[in-house]
């Protein structure tokens, strides 16, 4: 017995879908009305600033994400030469 989805893919090929399109649309069009005043490092969040909210409830400005990853996860950043 053949699976219908496999048979369709064999006939028509893989779909031309950008799987991140929904995420890009949501991020570009979602404006938080009530946003936090400060992030994890105490930086003030202004209207129009992009920030990340973690599962643990930490708020981090996009420009501070590298510092946050280093401090909380012990991340080490490298540059290829």
N, C-alpha and C positions, 0 to 999 in steps of 0.2 A: 504494500500500500504506500502510495506516494503522498507526502504532505503537500497541501494546496499552496502554502506560502513558498515552499521550495520550488514547486513546479512553475509558479508565476515568476519567480526570480530567474529561473533557467530560461523562460520564454522572453522576458522583458529586460533582464539585467537588474542591477541594484538601483534603487531610487536615488535621484539627485537631490538629497535633502541635506541642508546644513543644520545639524543637530543643535548647534549653539545659537541659531537664529532666535529662538524664543528667549533665551537668556539675554542676548544683546538687546532685544526689543524691551524686555522687562526692565533691564538696568537703565536703558536710555530714557524710558518713559515713566519710571516710578520716581515720584518726588515725595520724600518724607515730609509731612506737615509738622510733626512734632518730633524733632530730633534732639539727641542729647546735647548738653552744653559743652562737655569736655570729653576727650578720649582717655584711653588707658594711661597715657603719659602726661595728662593735664593740659594738652593742647586744646585751645578753644575751637569749637566746631562752628563754622559760619554757614550761612545759607549758600548752597551751591557746592559745598565741600563734599567729597566722596568719602564714605567711611564703611568699615566692615564691622559686623556684629558677629561675634563667635557664639558657639553653642553654650559656652559658659557665661555668656552675658557681657563679655568685654567688648568695648567699643574702641576701634582703632582707626585713626585717619589713614587714608590710602598712602600718604607720604611717610607714615610711621610704621608701616607693616613690616618692613625689613627689621627694624629694631625690635618689634614685638616678637617676631619669629626667633630672633637671636636670644632674647631674654627668656621667653617662656618655653621654647622647645629646644633651645641650645643649637639652633640651626647655624651652620657654617656656610658662608657663601664663597664661591671660587670663581675665578675668571680663567677661561681657557686661553692658552697662549699659542 
